[in-house]
């Protein structure tokens, strides 16, 4: 595992050179492909050494991190072309990638916790340094305080676990049985805020709206997945209490998803709408993980990967329009099919993936989550019906509103898409729809 970590670490000195943007960019893609090829078996932890090792779950998420971080640099060419501290920007992206890599590859709960928290710092700096509006300071404070307040109790709980069984090594963790209730709540809360679950989701739309395109991509693509990964890892310790109390999180997640879908209907900001739809999708992932069965865990993994690629692509699309018109409001971004007809195809492709139409990976994930949640309780089909239906409704609302109708009369000029932008969208869309063909990969 360390050889891949060193590959990223040795890219950092390249940031000091003046025109190293494209070199670092190409190297990150290369490392992503090397990591993809050099993985062995998926049955157990492998490539183990010095607190690092990967299994099935973490391999997929590390690969997603490599991919999204490489595409972040493709999307952020405006930072490079305007000479707005581009070397420092690349440095931030690399530090963020190192933190994500370490948190997904950690074999120890404490080191996972540390990297999980430290990954917030580069994200905060991306939002504060390269964000758009003056409110970005408030959004950054929201992001830090929500996640830090929720995860400080988790640190105390980890000390307690260590005191009890003298190890925090993943494969050696055991179930504590009927241990005290607050232990369970603290452990779940840190990850549920990160997901984010309904009622503790307010930091997410705020952070997305204020973040630059790179910040939005990494937030939607990978950072929301840290919560799901954490729940998957700690479920081993709290499965006894989980069997008793998971129904609460599951029902709150599903009802919250339906309510957030209603919130989506009245959004006029493109980024805000995509951010709220992320919360609705993550509610299904929470439901799948809380059922604690095989379909649920593997389905949540495939939906996390699919959602990471899809919502990251949607943020890229909204940014492409924002760079042309200087606004993300749906009142101004109307009738784009008249101005950028070829981009409308990409809007359609990503929208169809967002509402889990075949052949996207979201479909594989949602089908298995439906299996898992309905097998847990047949009454949940009511909320699942609404979730699936409303996701199609707000997705179509967003597509038709932004692409059709007469365009805003105040637009002076609007260029068509660049090759770089089509390339960026293709690299989001292709894995999202090709991975569907190997659905058995997610359900070995």
N, C-alpha and C positions, 0 to 999 in steps of 0.2 A: 504493500500500500504506500510505503514511504516514497517509492520512486516516482509515483504520479504526483505526490505532494511536492516533491523537490522540483519536478518539471514546472509546476506553477510558480513556486517560490523563485526559481531562477529567471522567470520572466520579469520579475519586479525591477531589476537593474536596467532592463531595456526601456522602462518608462522614462528614465532620465534623459535618454537621447531625444533630440529635437523632433525628428520625423519618424518615430517608431510606431505610430498608430497602426498602420496596416500590417507591419511585421508581427506585432503582438496579437493582432486580430487573427492573422493566418495561423499563428502558432497555437492559439486557443482552439481553433477548429481541429488542427492536427492532433492535439492532445486528447480532444474529445473522441476522435476516431481511434487513437491508440488505446484509450481506455475501453472503448467498445470491443475491440478485438481481443484484448489481453485478459479477459475474464474467464475463469475456469468453469467450475460447476456451480449449480444453483441450489444444491441440496442443503448446505449448511454454511456456517461461517468459513470463508476461505481467504487466502492472502492475508493471514493473520500475523501481526507483529507489532510490538510497541503500542499497545492500546488501540491499534487500528485493525479493522478487518471488515469484509463486506459479506452480506448475504443477499438473498433475492431482492428484498425490499429496498435495501440501501443502494444496491447496484443501479436499479432503475432510476432512483432519485438523484444519485450523483451524476448519472449520464444526462438527466434533465437539466441539472445545474450547469454542467459544461455547455450544453447546447444553448440554454437561455442566456448565459453570460456572454457567449460568443456573439449571439444575435443582438444583445444589448449594444455592443460596440458598432455593429452594422447600422442599427437604428439611430444612433446618436451622432451621426456625421455633422449635424449642425454645431455640436460642441467643437469638433475638429476644424470645421471651415471658418468658424468665427474666432478661432484661437482663444477659446474661453477656458484656460487651464486644462488643456486636453491631456497633458501628461499626468496631472494629478487625478483626473477623471479615470484614466485607465488604471492607475494605481489603486483607486478605490474599488473598481470592479474586480481586480485581481485579489485584493484583500477579502472582499466579500465571497469570492469563489473559494478561497482557501478556508474561510470559516464554514461555509456550507459543506465543503468536502469533508472537513474534520468532524462536523456535527453528524453527518450521515454515516461516517465510517467509524465513529467511536464505539468501542466495545465496553465502555465504562459509563455508568449513568452520570457521574459527576462531570466527566470531561464533556459528555454530550450536553449537559446543562450549561456549562461554561461557554462552549462554542455557539450553542443555541441563543444565548443572551448576547454574546459579542457580535453576532451577525446583525444585530440591530444598529450598531454604531455606524458601519459604512452606509447602511440604508438611510439613516438619519442624515449623514453628511451629504449623500446624493440629493435628498429632498431639500436640505437647507442651502446647498451650494448651487444646484442647477435647476431648482424648482422655478415655477413661473410667477405665481402671485405672492404678494406680501404676507398672505395668511399662512405661508408655508411654515413659519416659526411655530404657530399654534398647532398646525397639523403634526409637526415633528414632536412637540411636547405631548400631544395626545398619544402618538405612537409609542413613545418611550414609557409614559406613565401607565398606560393600560397594561402593557406587557410586563413591565417591571413589577408593578404592584401585585399582579396575579401570580408571578413566578417566584417572588421571594419566599412565600410559604413552602413552595416546592423544595427550595434549598434546605430548609429546616427538616422537611420530611426525608430528604436524601440522607442527611446526617443521622437521622433516627434509624433508617434502614441499615446504614453502615454499622451503627451501634448494635443492632439486633443480629445481623447475620455476617458481619465482618467482611463483606465484599459488596461491590457495586458492579461486578462484572456480569454482563447480560446473561450468558448461558447458565450462571450459577444462582441466579435469583430464584427465590421460591415464594410461594403464596403465603401470606401471613395469616390466612384464615380469618376469623372474626376479630380483626384488630379494630381499633377505634375509628369512628365514622369520619372525623375531620381529616384523618390521614388520607382517606379516599378522596374527599372533596378537594383538598389542597392539590393532590396529585393530578386530578382531572382538570381543575380550573385553569392552571397555567397553560395547558395545551388547548383547552377549548377557547380561551381568549385569543390565542394565536391563530385558531382555525379560520375565521372567528365564528363563534356561535351567536345566534340571535340574542339580543339584550346586551352583549358585550362586543358588538360589531361596529360601534360608532367610529372607532379610530380608522377603520379601513377605507370607507368612502372619502373621508377627509384627507387621508394620506395619499390616496390615488389621485384625487383632483389636484392636489398641490404638487405632486411629484413630477419630475421630468419623465420622458418616455422610458428611459432606462430604469428609473425607480419603479414605475408602474409595472414594467415587464418582470422585474425580479420579484416584486411583491406578489403579483398574481401568479407568476410562474413557479416560484420555488418556496418563498418564505411562508406562504399559507400551508405548504405541505409539511413543514417542520412540526406543526401541531399534530397532524394525523400520524406522522411517523412516531412522534413521542408517545401518543396514546397506544399505538401498536406495540411499542417496546415495554411500556410499564403495565400493560394489561395483565402480564404474567404475575405481578406482585399483588394486584388487587382484584383477581378474578372472583374470589369468594364474595367480596362485597359488591363486585360488579354484577353478579347474578341477581343480587337483591335490588340494587338501586339504579342500574343502567337504564331502566324503563323511563326514568325521569328525563335523563339527557336525550334519550332517543325521541321521546314525544315532544320535548321542548324544541329539539333541532328540527323535526319535521313541521311542527306548527309554525315555528319561526321562519322556516323556508317559505311557507305559504304566505305569511304576512309580508316578508321581504319582497315576494313576487308582486304583491299589491303596491308596495312602495316603488317598485320598478316602473309601474305604469305612469307615475306622475313625475318622472325625472325629465328635465329638459337639457341636462348636461350629459354629453355622450359618455365621458369617462365615469361619471357618477352612476350612470345606468349599468355600465359593464361591471363596475365595482359591486353594486348591489346584486347583480346576477351571479357574481362569484360567491357571495354569501349564501344565496339560494342553492347553488350547486354543492357548496361545502356542507350544507345541512344534511344532504343525502349521504355524504362521506361519513359524517358523525354517526348517522343512523346505522350505516353498515358496520362501522367499527364497534359500536355498542352492542350489536347482536353477538359479537364474539364467535362467529362461525367462519368457516373457510371461505364460503362465497362472499361474505361481507368484507373480510379483510382483503382478499384478492380483488374484489370488485372496487373497493375503495382505492386500492393502489392504481388500478387502470383508470378510474375516473380522475384521480389526482394527476396522473401523467397527461391524460387527455385534456383536462381542464387547464393545466399549466400551459400547454401548447396553444390551446384555442383562445383563452382569454388574453394571453400575451400577444397573439396575432391581432385580436380585436383592438387592443390598445395601440398597436402599430398603425392600424387603419385609422383610428380616430386621430392619431398624431399626424398622419399624412394630410388629413383634411385641415388640422389645426395649423400646420406649417403653411398651408395655402391661404386660408381665410383669416387666421388669427383669432378664431373663436371656436369653442366646442359646443355652443348652444345649438339645439336642434331647430330653433327658430331661424337661424342663419344658415345652417348646413342642410339646406333642402335642395331637392332636384339635382343631386350630384351626378346622376346618370347623364344629364345634359352636358356637364363640364368634363367629367372623367369617366367615360363609358366603360373602358376596360377595367377600371378599379371596381366598378359595380359587380363584376363577376366575382372578384375576391371577397367583396362584402357578402355576396350571396353564399359563397362556399364556407366562409367562417361562421356566418349566421346559421347555416344548416347544421354545421358541426356543433354549434353552441346549443341547439335544441335537440341534440343527440339523434340526428338523422343518420342513416347508414351512408357511407361506410366509415364513420368516424369512430375513434376509440371511445368517445363518450358513450356511444351506444352500447358497446361491450360492458363498460363500467356500470351504466344505469340498469341494464338488464340483470346483471348479477346482483346489484344492490336491491332491485325489486324482489328477486328470488329470496335474498337473505332476509330482508325486512318483513316481507309477507309471511315467510316461514316462521319468523319469530312471533308475529301476531297478525291474524288476518284482518283485524280492524284497521291496521295502518293503511290499507289500500285506499281509504278515502283521501287521506292527505297526499298519498303518492299520486293519485289521479290528478289532484289540483296542481301539485308541483310540476308534473309533466306537461299538463295543459297550459299552465300559465307561463312556463318557460318558452313554449312556442309562441304564446301571445305577445309577451314583451319583446321577444326577439324579432318577430314579424313587424311589430310596431316600430321598432328602431330601424329596421331595414327599409320599410316602405316610407317612413317619414324622412329618412336622410337621403334616400336615392330618388324618390319620385316627387311629383309636384313641380311647380315653377320655381326656379332658383331665385335667390335673394337678389333684388335689383341693385343693391349697393356694391356687388362684387365688381371690382375693376378688371382683374385678370386672374386666370387660374391655369397653371401649367398642368400638363398631363403627368402621369407617373414616371419616375425615373427607373432605369434598369435595376438600380440598387434596391428600390422599394419592392419591385416585383420579385426580385431574388429573395429578399427578406421574408416576404409573405409566402413564397413557395417553400422556403425552409421551415416555416411553421406548419404549413398545411400538409406537406408530404409525409413527415413522420406521423402526424395525427391520423392520417387516413391509410397509410401503409401498414401501421402496427395492428390495425384491425384484422389484417389477413393472418397474423399469427396470434389469434386470440388465445390459443392453448398455452402460449408463453406465460400468460397471466394466471393460468389455472392449472399448472402442472400438478 
